[in-house]
Amino acid sequence: MKDLFGKALLDYQNGNYTEDIITSTSISDEDVLSLPYLFRSFSEMPKLEQKALQLSKGKVLDIGCGAGNHSLYLQEKGVKVKSIDVSKGAIEVCKQRGLKNVFVLDITNETETFDTILMLMNGSGFFKNLDKTPEVLQHLKSLLKPNGQILIDSSDIKYMYEDDDGGYWVNANANYYGELEYHISYKGESESFPWMYIDFENLKSACKKVGLKCELVLEGEHFDYLARIISFEPRLQ
Ligand SMILES: C[S@@+](CC[C@H](N)C(=O)[O-])C[C@H]1O[C@@H](n2cnc3c(N)ncnc32)[C@H](O)[C@@H]1O
């Protein structure tokens, strides 16, 4: 892993911001991922993220924390938060910004338990594909304290397959339409990885398979949504 995301965050943090990250996917052309956006304050966050932070309670795990915006907000409010990311650069930035409890860690290797698990800025990317989603959810379930919750945002990207005449060109025999190959380039280097957006109904049914209940909290302005996932079975304290 070249950790281009981490390199870009470190550059911004250290005053070396000269260009943004360029993204593209297997189904879409180039787009700009602005570095300042990756350092957003609470008031600059989308409503879905603000709502997730308002609903956060108890001991919180921020998965894929990036530059640590959500964790910093919670830490400043006195909430106990652990922040993890696979990107070494991102975690270095979080430390420089004053986050206290941060680690380079893949979600699959987390073992502590939490009252709230945050997966923000399309948290379904960690599932990688639809088939693997129940397995990752099962792991996340094992990290939940009694009455714990997972707060995740994602989008139904079916609109990206819309024709000019309003029809859809989704191939029913292909993989799930939310599964993409995601490319990023930054300062002359590039890397790719699998990434998935999941619509609410598919997330709900994957949750059901592993005894989790998924409810819609809020819908965004462009097919995006915030969901809250909790355990079916109340566990003993
Ligand atoms: C879209 S960014 C979101 C960053 C941050 N949450 C935000 O909203 O600004 C996704 C982050 O997840 C991290 N990530 C990807 N896969 C991960 C995994 N398996 N475990 C932990 N972090 C992961 C990436 O390194 C990246 O920092």
The ligand as a Gaussian input file, in Angstrom:
#p B3LYP/6-31G(d) Opt

LIG

0 1
 C      -13.145000       7.884000       2.843000
 S      -11.861000       7.921000       4.044000
 C      -12.772000       8.610000       5.395000
 C      -11.918000       9.322000       6.412000
 C      -12.665000       9.975000       7.556000
 N      -13.567000       9.060000       8.226000
 C      -13.423000      11.194000       7.094000
 O      -14.657000      11.155000       7.128000
 O      -12.799000      12.195000       6.720000
 C      -11.739000       6.187000       4.504000
 C      -10.641000       5.906000       5.517000
 O      -10.753000       4.521000       5.893000
 C       -9.452000       3.969000       6.001000
 N       -9.588000       2.497000       5.880000
 C       -9.834000       1.791000       4.747000
 N       -9.929000       0.470000       5.018000
 C       -9.776000       0.348000       6.368000
 C       -9.795000      -0.772000       7.250000
 N       -9.990000      -2.000000       6.785000
 N       -9.605000      -0.571000       8.588000
 C       -9.412000       0.710000       9.051000
 N       -9.381000       1.808000       8.246000
 C       -9.565000       1.637000       6.917000
 C       -8.667000       4.677000       4.910000
 O       -7.280000       4.640000       5.139000
 C       -9.242000       6.102000       5.003000
 O       -8.520000       6.906000       5.906000

